[in-house]
């Protein structure tokens, strides 16, 4: 196994990619969310690539246009389909043994893959998809209910309530919000649902139970979707030991299919 750095073309721009080599015929295309570079926050995606390569699966990472080492204009996740398709094509050229590509994206990278209908990949692992419109920072009622339920399971929080350590006015406002019905799906949630419906390959949606982005997604998604699995105490970046194990296990399961 080795790590190769390369460049490839996308709509007239030169993009930077990294391949962690491995002998497997199934490979992972790792799509970066936000404006993160392909190594990820605190090199988390580079570490993930190394772990999967050690299991025998090649992993291709890249910086989309205008991010990190890539040229061109950064048009955001909504307009990154061409970047993903170009990265997939480069992956297939640099690793010709790969017959099947699983794409993985966290946050708006998951949403980008959904909007693109999988962008030509064979299977998708979608983590904490982003469905928040504009600058809305108000958590949905479902997320508020989950937060209060967690607090009531914590003896310290119950003691704070009984001893006057809780702002009762704030608590009342929170309970009123929690009791409201969730709003109808936002436009972005509807768009990603329509995009995913056009994809006919295997899909797994993994959610971090302690992540607000995942909670907002759940409030906008079909609660009975069998493709959704959750890791209760995981954070958004899957940094906790049990969360990292959960992430790796589900990625490997999809790569083995």
URRA-V357393 format. One line per field, one symbol per residue. ss: DSSP state (H for helix, E for strand, C for the rest). A space follows every 10 residues. Layout:
ss->???
This chain:
ss->CCEEEEEEEE CCEEEEEEEE CCCCCEEEEE ECCCCCCCCC HHHHHHHHHH HHHHCCCCEE EECCCCCCCC CCCCCCHHHC HHHHHHHHHH HHHHCCCCCE EEEEEECHHH HHHHHCCCCC CCEEEEECCC CCCCCCCCCC HHHHHHHHHH HHCCHHHHHH HHCCCCCHHH HHHHHHHHHC CCCCCCHHHH HHHHHHHCCC CEEEEEEECC CHHHHHHHHC CCCCCCCEEE ECCCCCCCCC HHHHHHHHHH HHHHHHC
